[in-house]
């Protein structure tokens, strides 16, 4: 290892790897320092259950915002597969169990499913009109994510003004309530505004609107795809690309201090050889802004608060549904549980009072239906499947008193919600590990903080920001800049950060390469 690098990147998550590859490809000497024993951050695949050969995407699980251009630029060998179904929502209506099925692409089954749920065609017509409009917004915004920041006025001029006002100027709840009448349909639309974001749908901050936008603009389509081999395949490909380009990746190295003066920088870390430091021209931070502040010796940085309960399961087989629908079809997309619009609001208000939601909304993903390679041939042959459950409106504050016991109760409630739509006990379907324990793993925001270093367990490193600026003086920047010229944010805390996107890494690299 050298004593001086052009660029030192703090944190080996996917954004740091993206930045390192771009910079090293351009001839800059680049060093990544990662505190864990492996790179990848929260985008990793791991064998979670002892003695069971199933490689789960333990934290991050789907890919939408990673631009195809970044994949091509870095020469990544990735197989991102489309799911056959966009979503499925089991519902009880007037004593009957029905399921709202949204295909990908939508066809006759989707229309018929809306008709069976709502009793007519009006709600599906409203759905088609709304998402047709959202698609035009996504197509306009997506290309700008890899460009210097534009002003809000310039972006508004690119799209339908009325739609802009609906999604950018007014709370998302107003738009949903005006466009849709059915409680379940409203809820399916609303969930994209609250995944990983603790907010009401009428929140004046519009954080729910920003979350909604990011969930629907990836590559201009908003499609969430399954990476073959799990999320670890994405970051393994990135790490290989970084090394091919000449970047140096050092793991088991916990950064303890960052010093910058606008021209030179110094990074200190603790590794197997004790404390070391290296000088550089640029420091890129792939850790949360609050973590970076601590590394700079700054006090008073506000710690973000994550809001989710992540549950990983391995099943011996998919459970039968009360609706009678084929579980292999129903679980192929996003399986909504108790996410009616009114249920989302009730759960939010409960959590706001510091109470666990009695009926917690959640979403289920069965990655192995799209990508069976994450399971051993023996598990595939015997019908095993993975399930990832993402509980909504579980802010960290709910677990502050006793993380372990509250985690247990929260997990029980979420899985009970799933079981309420099943025609058989869920436990009968769950596999057991080598010790005979049920293959269930739950992660609260505190668990995520402890595991991967995300402060408060916030999966976006903090509140998402609009991917444009209101101040014309900031136009033309990349959204990665800090108060010091040679210190950049390259992670999810960048203006256009959040999710597995590579946007922060790309834009930090461009900040340097286009200066």
N, C-alpha and C positions, 0 to 999 in steps of 0.2 A: 504494500500500500504506500502511496506517495504522501508527501507532507503537504502538498497543495493540489487542489482540484479547481477546475473552472466552476463546477457546480456541486454542491452537497445537498442531497435530498433527505429530509428527516421523515422516515416512515416508508416502508416498502409495500404499502397497499397498492391497489390497481392504478390509481392516479399517479403515484410516484413512479411506477414502472412505465406508464405511458410517457410521462415527461422525460424520464431517463433515456428512453429509446429515441425519441425525437432529438434530444440534445446530443446524445452520443453519435447518432447518425450524421449529425452536422459537424462532427469533429471536436466537440467540447468534452474534456475529461470530466466524467460524472461518477459520483459516489453516492450510493444509497445506504443508509443506516437503518436497520430494522431491529426492534427490540425482541421480537419473537424468534423462534428457531427456524422460521420459514417466512417467505414473503407471501403477499396476498391479502393481508389484513382480514377483513370480514368476508371477503369473497374466496372462500376455501371449501374444499370437499374433505370430509373426514369420516373415518369409521367411528361412529358414535357409541355403538353398543358392543360390549365385550364379546368377542368370539363370533361376531356376525359380520359377514363380508358385504356390507352395504355402505357406499360412500355418499353420505348426505351433504347437500349444500347447507351447511350448519347455520349460517346467518343470512347472507344474501342468497337469493335463489332464482331470480329471473333477470333477463337482459332486455332492455328496451332502448335506453338512451345512448348506448354505445354506438356512435355513428359508423356507418359502413365505411366512410372515408378513413377513419382512424384505423380500422381493421386492415384496409388496403395499404395505407401508408406504412404501417409497421410490419406488413407481411405476415399477419397472424393466421395461423391455421386453426380455424374455428368452425364448428358446425352448430349453428343456432337454428333450432327447429321450431316451426310453428305448431301451436297446439290446435287440435281439431275442433275444439270448442272454446269460445271466448269465456262464457260463464254459464253457471247453472245455479238456480236459486229455488230450493224446496220451500213451499209455502202451505199453510193450512188455511183454507177458505171455506166457510160455511159447512164445516164438518167433513171436508174432503181434502186430501193431500194432492197438490199439483206441483209441477216443477216448471219454472221459467227457464227455457233453454235458449241461449243465444249462440248461434253457430259462428264459425269463422271459415269462409265468408258467410254472411247471413243469407238465408234462403227461405224456402217455404216452411221448414220446421220452426224457424224463429217466429215468423208471422203467426203460424197456428198456435204456438206456445203463448204468445201475447193474447191472442183471441181467447184461449182457454182460461187464462188468468183474469182478464179484464172484461170479457164478455163482448168485445167489439174490436174495431180496427183503429179507433182514434188514438189509443196510447202508442201503438206501434208506429203510426204515422208521425206522431210527435217525436218518437225515438229516432226514426230515420231522418227527420228534418233536422233535429238537434245535432246528431253525430255527423251528418253531412256538412253542417256548418262548422263544427269543430275540426273536421278534417281539413277544411280550407285554411283554418287558422294554423293547424299543425304544419301544413305544407309551407306556409309563409315563415313561420318561426324557426323550424328545424334547421335550415341552412345557416341561419345567423348565429347559431350556437358555437360555430367554429370560426367566427369572424369577430373583428373588433366590435365592441358594444355600440348599439344604435340607441337613439333616443326613443322614448315612448311615442312621441309624436310621429317619428318616421315609421315606427312599426305599425301604428294605428292606420297610417296611410296605405299600408300594404293589404289590409284586411277589411272585411265588412265592419263599418263603424258601429252598427247596432250590436253585432256580436261582441265586439271589443268592449262596449259599455257593459254588456251582460256579464262577461267573464273577467274583466279587468277592473272595472270601476265600481261594481255593485256586489254585495255578498252573494256567494254561490247559491245559498238557500233561496234567495229571491227568484233567481233564474229557474231553479228546479221546481219550485212551487208554482211558478207561472206557466211553465211548459208542460208539466206532468200532473196527473191527478191521482194515480194509483200509488199507494204507500210503498209497495214493494219495488215498483219501477223507480220511484223517486230514490229509494235507498240504494239500488244498484248503481244509479248515476252518482249518488253522493259519496259512495265509498272511496272513489279515487281522490276525494278532497281531504280524507282524514287518515289515510294509511300512513302510519308513522308520524302523524301530526295531531297534537292534542288541541282541537279547536272546535267550536260550534259552527254550524253551517251559516249562521248569520253574524259571525265574528267580524267586527269592524276593521280589524287589522288586515283582513282578506288573506290571511295565511292559508286558509282552506282553498282559496282560489288558486294560489300559487302552486300548492300541492297538486291540485286537479290538473293544472296546465302541464306540469312536468310529467304526470302520468300518461298524458295523451299526445305528446309531441315527438316522441322518439322516432328518428329517421323519417319524420313526416307522416308516419302511419300510426304511431302510438302502440304498435303491437309488442306485446311482451313475449319473448321467445325463451325456449329452454336450451341451455348450453349442453351439448352432448359431452358426457364425462363429468357433469356438475360444474359449479362455479369455479372449482379449483382448476378446471381445464382452461378457463379464461385467463386466470392469473398465472398459471404455469406457462401458457403461451406468451404472455407479456414478459415474464421473467426471462424466458428463452430469447425473446427478441431483444431485450435490453442487453443481455450478455453478448449476443451476436454483434450488436452495434458497438460493443466495447465498454459498456458501463460496468462498474464494479459494485457488486451486491454483497453487503456484509450483514449477516444475521447475528442474533444473540448480542446485540449492541444497543443498549438503552441510552438514548441521548439525554444528557443532563443539563446542558446549557447551550444557548445560541447567542452569539454576539455579532452585531452588524453595525456598520457606520455609514452605509451608503456607497462605499467603494470596496471595502474588504469585509470578509466575514470569517468567523471561527465557530466550529461546532465541537463540543466535548461530549464524549460518551463513555459508558462503562461496559466493558466486554470481558472476555475470558482472560485477557492479558492485563486487566486493570483499567485504570482511567487513561484515556487517550484524547487527543484533539487534533484537528486538521484545519488548515486555513483554506480559503476559497474566495472566489469573486462573487458568487451568488449562493444564497441559501434558499431552498424551496421547502416549504412546510407542507407535509402531507398528513399532519395531525390536526386535530380540531383547534380553532382559533384560541379557545380558552387554555388548551395545553401549551400552545406556542407562547402565549403570554407568560405562563409560569416558567417556561424554559428561558425566557428573556429576563426573568426576575421582576416581572411586572405584577403588581397585586391588584385585587379588585375585579379581575375578569369574571364575568357572569358565567356560571356553569349551565349549559343547556339541560333540558329535561326530556329524555326520551319517553315514548308513549306506545308501548307494545308489549305483548307477551308472545314469545316465539316457542312453539311446541313442535318437536320432531318425533315422528312415530314410524315404526316399521310394522306393517300388517302381514299376517299370513295370507290374507285374501281381502279383497274389497268387500265391505258390508252391503247387504241388501237394503234398498230404500223403501220407505212406506209408499212412495209414489208409484212404485213398480217399475220405474225407469231403470235402464241398464246402468249399473254403477260405473262400468268402464267408460261409458259416455258421459255420465254426470260429473265424474271426478276428473275428466280430461282437461278441463279448463279451470277457471276460478269458481270454487264452490262456496257460495255465500251462505252464512249461517246467521240468522236473526239480525239481518242488516236492513230491515225495513227502515224507512226514513224516520218514523216515530221512535223506533227502537234505538237508532243511532243517537237521537237527541236525548232519550231517557238515560242511556248509558253515559253520555257526556255529562249530563247534569249530576248523575250519581258520583262520577269520578271527580267532578269539580267540587263536590261536597266532601271529598276524601273517602268515599265509600266504594267498595268493589261493586261494579255493575251486577245486579242480580241476574240479568239475562245479557251476557256480554256478546256483542257482535264480533264475528270473526270470519276469516276466509281460509279455505283449504286448497292446497295444491298437491296434486299427485304427479310428481316429475317422472316417476318411473314408467308411467303410461306412455309418455312421449319419448323418454330416453331410458330404456331398460339396461343400458350398459353400466349404470351406477350400481347394479346388483350383480352378484356372482351368477354364473350359469346355473348353479344349483338352486339359488333363490328364485331365479326367473322360472325355472322348470316347475317349481312347486307353487307358483302363483303369488309370491310375495310382492308387496308394493310399498312405496314410501308415502307418507303424508306429512306435509308441512302445514301447520295451523298458525295463522297470524291473528292474534287477538287485538282488537281495536279498543282504544280508550282505556289503556292501562298505563297512566303516567307513573313515573318513578315514585312520586310522592305516596302512592298507595302501598308501596313495599318498604317504606322507610322505617316503620316500627319493627318489623320482623320479616325480613326478606324470605326466609325459608318457609315459614308457616303461611304467609300470604300467597307465596308462589303455589304452594300445595292447594290452597282453596281456590285460587284463580284458575289453576289448571283443571281442577275438578269441575268448575262451573263451565268452562269453555268446552270441555269434552262432553259434559252432560248436554250442552246445547247441540253438539253434533249428534249425539246419540238420540236425541228427541226426534230426529228425522229418519232414523234407521228402523228397519223391520226386525232387527236382532241386536243383542247386546254388543257394544263396541269391544269390550274386553275379550269376547270370544274370538275376535278377529286379530287382536294384537299379538305379534310375535314375542318370544321371550329370548333373552340373551343367554350366554353360556352359564350364568349363575341362576337361571330360572326367573329373572326379573322381567317384568313387562318392558318392552322396548319403547319407552317414553322418556323424552328429555324436554325440559322446559327452561326457558331463559327469560328472566325479567330484565328491565333496563340496567339494574345493578349487576346482574350476571354478565351482561354484554360488556359493561364497562370493565369489569374484572378480567374478562377473557380477551378482549381485543383493544382495550384502552380507549374506547369511545366515551368521553365524559358524559355522565348522566344516562349512558346507554342510548344517546340520540343518534339514530342511524344516518342522519343528514349532517351531523356535526353542529347543528343549530338550525334556526328557521330558514327555510328556502326563500330565496329572493327572486324578484322578477328578472328575466333574462334580458333586460334592457335598463336604461337609466333615464331618470327624469331631468337631471341636470345636464344641459348641453355641454358643459365643460368636461364632463366625464366621458362623452362619446369618443370613440376611437381607442379607448383603453381596453384591456382584456378582462377586467374584473378579478384580477389576481394580485393587484398591487396592495402594498401596505404603507405604513407611515415612513418606511425606510426604502430607499430606491432599490437596493440589492437584496431585499427580502420579499419573497412572493408566496402567496397561498396557492398550492397546487392540488389540494384535496377537495373534499366535499364542502368545505367552508368557503370556497371561492364563490363568486357571485353566481356563476352557472355551475353549481355543484349538486351533490345529492345523487343517490343511487349509483349503480355500477355503470358509469357513463364515459369515463376517461376525459370528460370535458375540462375538468380542472387541470389535469396533467397536460393536455394539449395546449390549453390557453396559457398556462404558465410558461411552457416551452416557447410558444409564439411571442410572449412578452419579451423574452430574451432574444430570440432569433430575428425579430423584426424591428428591434430597437434602432 
